[in-house]
Amino acid sequence: MNQRLLLTPYCLPRLSAHMRLRHDPARNVWTVQAPERSFLIDEIAHAVLARCDGQANLSAIIDGLCATFADAPRDVIARDVTALLQNLADKGVVAA
């Protein structure tokens, strides 16, 4: 049985192996492409996943999003980003 990956502020999230962030120009949408599956993502999810390069930790990603989306409180951004990435980690899309 595999252990569930729990994200922390210090983890370095990145797309899992064989996952690719792609723009579909025909439909003008962003997707995460994986072997035999695809995830359509919205603009906010793209803003989050584009920062998940395995170099920046979760806290730094949240700080960057706070600078971009200055109208939203940090605690709200942190909660939403962590929930999104945890959901994607549970599906095997994100690794840390």
C-alpha positions, 0 to 999 in steps of 0.5 A, a space after each residue: 500500500 502506498 503512503 499518501 503524500 501530505 504537502 507541507 509549506 516546505 515541500 517542493 511541488 512539481 508535476 509528476 513524471 510523464 505529466 505535462 502542462 499544455 495549452 490547447 490553442 484550438 479550445 484555448 484551455 490549459 490541460 495537464 496531459 498524462 498517459 491515457 488521461 488529461 485534466 482540464 484546468 482553469 486559469 487559477 489552477 494554471 497559475 498555481 501549476 506553472 509555479 510548481 517547478 520543484 525549485 520553489 517550496 509551497 510557501 514561496 508559491 503561495 507568496 508569489 500568488 499573493 503578489 499576483 492576486 493582491 486582493 485575496 488574503 494570504 490565508 485564503 490563497 494558502 488554503 485554496 492552493 494547498 487543497 488544489 495541490 493536495 487533491 492533485 497529489 492524491 491523483 498522482 499529478 503532483 509530486 513533492 
